[in-house]
């Protein structure tokens, strides 16, 4: 083996180590995406029980990922392993793209960058709709690159199919899908290649067909699009970009001039910029959204690094990126706090019978305890449409079917709910579970949350004392 071959092997081994190291203690992620994971898994669990995602549960995301999670009844660990598996497939797709555009070393560098990227690290330890969609987009991109090389109809069909599935997992992929579709249609019409246009359109529509057997077109439009347009605008959230580019400082190499005459490079730049611009102009830009631009950024960066192969600057940048992120990822994974949602779920499971509902500010408690929630209360986040009001919660408390209420996150800030629980005479404070929580990100400021679960239980369910 040559010296260059040994170097590539070492880099590949390092990449593999940090890819699979993220599986360590995956039941306790060091950072969550707020309560989004719990919301989507709870909705998946209730969909598996026969609820309609949009008309009954008020879902406000594209359905494909949630429907996939519903096949496993929203099981937390299965869904997290599925996210990890999709990350593996997307990393391999990115390897093939880099190797096809440049060489095998570029492919290995791409995998190394993806293995150490901070955004991917946290999302691949969660049941993440963003990673689900971004991974499918990476697979689609591979078939687009193959189609550029050889105009095989199967390549364009599969590229279109995975592009459609990415959009149906989360609509953030839509801007890239729209731009690349317009470019493709223009070029193929110009070449009068009607067979390829037809294949592209048919395979893009194909994933919608089974969904139309489950949902009406109005439900899909409402859930996928219209409910996403009522979240307001938060300029402070744009600082999340610094949390993406900080640990991933090697991406700054992308400022170097791109050869846009190369159709494959032009495709990658379109992939990167169409999504990055959209992320920065949408209402709320959160750190986990940048998982969409990691894959094209890593591919372009690896190509630049190959061109800097003999440069001391290139070697120093790569070495510092690996060292910094190796320490960062190791320290975060090894010091991840125990998730108190498990303890809270154990308490609920031990005291609330199966036929009672539970209202929890962290829906993960419902998933872990196996207790359903009133269907219009699956999403208790701060920002969603229609917003959850205290009166919505109190309505169900008055009905008497709720065995316990867990005050946490947005629900803990509803003073009217707390007041009702204390004054109604039907519920009593049962237990408070508190301790260090996950790392949360407010703009550029990361900090550990102080988790506090306040459990109220229906008095009828408590055994009388001796």
C-alpha positions in Angstrom: 0.0 0.0 0.0 1.3 3.4 -0.9 1.7 6.3 1.5 -1.3 8.0 0.0 -3.4 4.8 0.3 -2.4 4.4 4.0 -3.5 8.0 4.7 -6.9 7.4 3.1 -7.3 4.2 5.1 -6.5 6.0 8.4 -9.0 8.8 7.6 -11.6 6.2 6.8 -11.0 4.3 10.0 -11.3 7.6 12.0 -14.6 8.3 10.2 -16.0 4.9 11.0 -15.1 5.2 14.7 -17.0 8.5 15.1 -19.9 7.3 12.9 -20.6 4.4 15.2 -19.5 6.1 18.4 -22.7 8.2 18.2 -24.7 5.0 19.0 -23.2 5.0 22.5 -25.9 5.8 25.1 -28.2 6.9 22.3 -31.2 6.6 24.7 -29.9 9.8 26.3 -29.2 12.4 23.6 -27.0 15.2 24.8 -29.2 17.7 23.0 -32.8 17.5 21.8 -34.8 19.5 19.2 -37.0 20.9 21.9 -40.1 18.7 22.2 -40.3 18.1 18.4 -39.2 14.5 18.6 -41.8 13.6 21.2 -44.5 15.4 19.2 -43.8 13.4 16.1 -43.4 10.1 17.8 -46.6 10.6 19.8 -48.4 11.5 16.6 -46.9 8.4 15.0 -48.1 6.2 17.9 -51.6 7.6 17.7 -51.7 7.3 13.9 -50.9 3.6 14.4 -54.0 3.4 16.7 -56.2 4.8 13.9 -56.1 8.6 14.3 -55.9 10.9 11.2 -52.7 12.9 11.4 -54.3 16.1 10.1 -58.0 16.2 10.8 -57.8 14.7 14.3 -54.2 15.2 15.6 -53.6 18.6 14.0 -50.4 17.6 12.4 -48.3 20.4 10.8 -45.6 18.5 9.1 -45.3 16.4 5.9 -46.5 12.9 6.6 -44.0 10.4 5.2 -41.5 10.3 8.1 -44.3 10.2 10.8 -46.2 7.5 8.9 -42.9 5.5 8.7 -42.5 5.9 12.5 -46.1 4.8 13.0 -45.2 1.4 11.5 -43.2 0.9 14.7 -45.9 2.5 16.9 -43.7 5.5 17.6 -41.1 3.4 19.4 -38.4 5.8 20.5 -35.4 3.6 20.1 -36.5 2.1 16.9 -37.1 5.5 15.4 -33.6 6.7 16.6 -31.9 3.7 15.1 -33.8 4.4 11.8 -32.5 8.0 11.8 -29.0 6.6 12.3 -29.5 4.1 9.5 -30.6 6.9 7.1 -27.6 8.9 8.1 -25.4 5.9 7.1 -27.1 5.6 3.7 -26.8 9.3 3.1 -23.1 9.3 4.0 -22.5 6.5 1.6 -24.4 8.4 -1.1 -22.3 11.5 -0.5 -19.2 9.3 -0.7 -20.2 8.1 -4.1 -21.0 11.6 -5.3 -17.6 12.9 -4.2 -15.8 10.0 -5.6 -17.5 10.3 -8.9 -16.9 14.1 -9.2 -13.3 14.0 -7.9 -11.8 10.8 -6.6 -11.9 8.2 -3.8 -9.9 10.4 -1.4 -12.6 13.1 -1.8 -15.2 10.5 -1.0 -13.4 9.5 2.2 -12.9 13.1 3.2 -16.6 13.7 2.8 -17.5 10.8 5.1 -14.9 12.0 7.6 -16.5 15.5 7.6 -20.0 14.1 7.9 -18.9 11.8 10.8 -17.7 14.8 12.8 -20.2 17.4 11.8 -21.9 18.7 15.0 -25.4 19.2 13.5 -25.5 15.7 12.1 -24.1 14.3 15.4 -27.1 15.6 17.4 -29.7 14.8 14.8 -28.6 11.3 14.1 -29.2 10.5 17.8 -32.8 11.6 17.5 -35.9 10.6 15.6 -35.4 13.7 13.3 -37.7 14.6 10.5 -35.0 17.0 9.2 -32.4 14.2 9.0 -35.0 11.8 7.5 -35.8 14.3 4.7 -32.2 15.5 4.2 -31.0 11.9 3.9 -33.5 11.1 1.1 -32.4 14.3 -0.6 -28.8 13.1 -0.6 -29.8 9.8 -2.2 -31.8 11.7 -4.8 -28.7 13.9 -5.5 -26.6 10.8 -6.2 -29.0 9.7 -9.0 -29.0 13.3 -10.4 -25.2 13.1 -10.6 -25.4 9.7 -12.3 -27.9 11.1 -14.7 -25.5 14.0 -15.6 -22.9 11.4 -16.5 -25.2 9.1 -18.4 -28.7 9.9 -19.5 -30.3 6.7 -18.3 -34.0 6.9 -17.7 -33.7 4.9 -14.5 -31.4 7.5 -13.0 -33.8 10.3 -13.5 -36.7 8.2 -12.3 -35.0 7.3 -9.0 -33.7 10.9 -8.6 -37.3 12.2 -8.9 -38.7 9.5 -6.7 -36.3 10.2 -3.8 -36.7 14.0 -4.3 -40.5 13.6 -3.9 -40.1 11.4 -0.8 -37.8 14.0 0.7 -40.4 16.8 0.3 -43.1 14.5 1.7 -40.9 14.0 4.8 -40.5 17.7 5.5 -41.2 20.6 3.2 -37.9 22.4 3.8 -36.7 20.4 0.8 -39.2 22.0 -1.5 -37.2 25.1 -2.6 -34.5 22.9 -4.0 -37.0 20.5 -5.5 -38.7 23.4 -7.3 -35.5 24.9 -8.7 -34.0 21.7 -9.8 -37.3 20.6 -11.4 -37.6 23.8 -13.4 -34.0 23.4 -14.6 -34.5 19.8 -15.5 -37.7 20.5 -17.4 -36.2 23.4 -19.3 -33.2 21.4 -20.4 -35.1 18.2 -21.4 -37.7 20.2 -23.2 -34.9 22.0 -25.1 -33.5 18.6 -26.0 -37.1 17.4 -26.8 -36.5 14.4 -24.5 -40.1 13.8 -23.7 -39.6 10.2 -22.4 -37.3 11.5 -19.6 -39.7 14.3 -18.7 -42.5 11.9 -18.5 -40.5 9.5 -16.2 -39.5 12.5 -14.0 -43.1 13.6 -13.6 -44.6 10.1 -13.0 -42.0 9.1 -10.4 -42.4 12.5 -8.6 -46.1 12.0 -8.4 -45.9 8.3 -7.5 -45.4 8.7 -3.7 -48.4 11.0 -3.5 -50.8 8.3 -4.7 -50.9 6.2 -1.5 -51.1 9.3 0.6 -54.3 10.4 -1.3 -55.8 7.1 -0.2 -55.3 8.2 3.4 -55.7 12.0 3.3 -57.8 14.4 1.2 -55.9 16.9 -0.9 -57.2 19.6 1.4 -55.8 17.8 4.5 -52.4 17.5 2.8 -52.3 21.2 1.8 -53.4 22.3 5.2 -51.0 20.1 7.2 -48.0 20.3 4.9 -48.1 24.0 3.9 -50.7 26.3 5.5 -50.1 25.4 9.1 -46.4 26.2 8.5 -47.2 29.8 7.5 -48.3 31.0 10.9 -45.1 30.8 13.0 -44.1 34.4 12.8 -40.6 35.7 12.2 -37.7 35.6 14.8 -34.6 37.4 13.7 -32.7 36.2 16.7 -33.0 32.6 15.6 -30.9 33.4 12.5 -27.9 33.3 14.8 -28.2 29.5 14.7 -26.1 29.7 11.6 -23.1 30.6 13.8 -23.7 27.3 15.7 -23.6 25.5 12.4 -20.6 27.2 10.9 -18.7 27.4 14.3 -17.8 23.7 14.8 -18.0 23.3 11.0 -15.5 26.1 10.3 -13.9 23.9 7.6 -17.0 24.8 5.4 -15.5 28.3 5.1 -13.3 26.8 2.4 -16.5 26.9 0.2 -15.8 30.6 -0.3 -13.2 29.6 -2.8 -14.2 30.0 -6.4 -16.4 27.2 -7.8 -16.2 25.9 -11.3 -19.8 26.5 -12.3 -19.1 25.3 -15.8 -18.9 21.8 -14.4 -22.5 20.7 -14.4 -22.0 18.5 -11.3 -20.4 21.3 -9.3 -23.2 23.6 -10.4 -25.8 21.1 -9.2 -24.1 20.9 -5.8 -24.0 24.7 -5.5 -27.7 24.9 -6.4 -28.4 22.2 -3.7 -26.5 24.1 -1.1 -27.6 27.7 -1.8 -31.2 27.1 -2.5 -31.7 25.5 0.9 -29.3 27.8 2.8 -31.0 31.0 1.5 -34.4 29.5 2.3 -33.3 28.6 5.8 -32.1 32.1 6.4 -35.3 33.9 5.2 -37.9 31.6 6.7 -39.7 32.7 9.9 -37.8 30.7 12.4 -34.3 29.2 11.7 -33.3 26.6 14.3 -29.9 24.9 14.5 -31.2 21.4 13.5 -32.5 22.8 10.2 -28.9 23.1 8.9 -28.8 19.3 8.6 -30.1 20.0 5.1 -27.0 21.8 3.9 -24.4 19.6 5.6 -24.3 17.0 2.8 -23.6 19.4 -0.1 -21.3 21.5 2.0 -19.2 18.4 3.0 -19.0 17.2 -0.6 -17.9 20.6 -1.9 -15.4 21.1 1.0 -13.8 17.7 0.3 -13.3 18.6 -3.3 -11.6 21.8 -2.3 -9.4 19.9 0.2 -8.3 17.5 -2.5 -7.1 20.5 -4.6 -5.2 21.7 -1.5 -3.7 18.2 -1.0 -0.1 19.4 -0.8 -0.9 22.7 0.9 0.1 23.1 4.6 -3.0 25.3 5.1 -5.2 22.5 3.8 -3.6 19.9 6.1 -3.8 22.2 9.1 -7.5 23.0 8.5 -8.4 19.3 8.2 -6.3 18.4 11.3 -7.8 21.1 13.4 -11.3 20.3 12.3 -10.9 16.6 13.2 -9.2 17.4 16.5 -11.8 20.0 17.6 -14.8 18.0 16.7 -13.4 14.7 18.0 -13.1 16.3 21.4 -16.4 18.0 21.2 -18.4 15.0 20.1 -16.7 12.7 22.7 -17.3 15.1 25.6 -20.9 15.7 24.7 -21.8 12.0 24.2 -19.9 10.8 27.3 -21.4 13.4 29.6 -25.0 13.2 28.2 -27.4 13.6 31.2 -29.9 10.9 32.0 -33.2 11.9 30.4 -35.7 12.5 33.1 -38.5 11.7 30.7 -37.8 8.1 31.4 -38.3 8.5 35.2 -41.4 10.6 34.6 -42.9 7.9 32.3 -42.2 5.2 34.8 -44.1 7.1 37.5 -47.0 7.6 35.0 -47.0 4.0 34.0 -47.1 2.8 37.6 -50.1 4.9 38.7 -52.3 5.7 35.6 -54.3 2.8 34.1 -54.1 2.2 30.4 -57.7 3.5 29.7 -56.9 6.9 31.1 -55.2 9.7 29.0 -52.2 11.7 30.1 -51.5 15.4 29.2 -47.8 16.0 29.2 -45.7 19.1 28.2 -43.2 16.6 26.9 -45.0 14.2 24.6 -42.1 11.7 24.9 -43.5 10.9 28.4 -46.7 9.7 26.7 -44.8 7.6 24.2 -42.5 6.0 26.8 -45.4 5.3 29.2 -47.8 4.1 26.5 -50.5 6.5 27.5 -52.5 8.4 24.9 -53.3 12.1 25.0 -56.4 14.0 23.9 -56.1 14.1 20.1 -56.0 17.9 19.8 -53.2 18.1 22.4 -50.4 16.1 20.7 -48.5 19.4 20.0 -47.9 21.6 23.0 -45.0 23.5 21.5 -44.8 27.3 21.7 -45.0 27.8 18.0 -47.5 25.9 15.9 -50.9 26.5 14.3 -53.5 26.5 15.6 -51.9 27.4 19.0 -52.9 25.4 22.1 -54.7 27.5 24.6 -55.2 26.8 28.3 -58.9 26.4 27.7 -58.1 23.5 25.3 -56.4 21.7 28.2 -59.0 22.6 30.8 -61.8 21.3 28.6 -60.3 17.8 28.8 -59.6 18.0 32.5 -63.3 18.7 33.1 -64.3 15.7 31.0 -62.7 13.5 33.6 -60.8 11.1 31.2 -57.3 12.5 32.0 -55.5 10.5 34.7 -52.5 12.7 35.0 -51.0 16.0 33.9 -47.3 16.6 33.6 -46.4 20.3 33.7 -43.3 20.9 31.5 -42.2 23.3 28.8 -45.0 25.3 27.3 -47.6 23.5 29.5 -45.7 24.6 32.6 -46.2 28.3 31.6 -50.0 28.0 31.4 -50.9 29.5 34.8 -54.6 28.9 34.1 -54.0 25.2 33.9 -52.0 25.1 37.1 -54.7 27.1 38.9 -57.4 24.8 37.7 -55.4 21.7 38.9 -54.9 23.3 42.3 -58.5 24.5 42.8 -60.7 21.9 41.1 -60.4 19.3 43.9 -60.1 16.5 41.3 -56.3 16.5 41.0 -53.4 16.6 43.5 -49.7 17.3 43.0 -48.1 13.8 43.1 -44.4 14.3 42.5 -41.8 16.7 41.2 -38.9 15.3 39.2 -36.1 17.7 38.4 -32.5 17.8 37.4 -30.1 18.7 34.6 -31.6 18.4 31.2 -30.3 18.6 27.6 -28.3 21.3 25.9 -30.6 23.7 24.3 -29.7 26.5 21.8 -31.2 30.0 22.0 -29.8 31.8 19.0 -26.0 31.4 19.5 -26.2 30.7 23.2 -26.1 27.0 24.3 -26.9 26.1 27.8 -28.1 23.1 29.8 -31.8 23.2 30.6 -33.0 22.6 34.1 -35.7 20.0 33.6 -38.7 20.1 36.0 -41.6 17.7 35.6 -44.5 18.5 38.0 -46.9 15.5 38.0 -50.5 16.0 39.0 -52.6 12.8 39.4 -56.4 12.4 39.5 -57.3 11.8 43.1 -59.5 8.8 42.3 -56.4 6.9 41.1 -54.4 7.3 44.3 -54.7 4.5 46.8 -55.8 5.6 50.2 -53.1 5.7 52.9 -53.0 3.2 55.8 
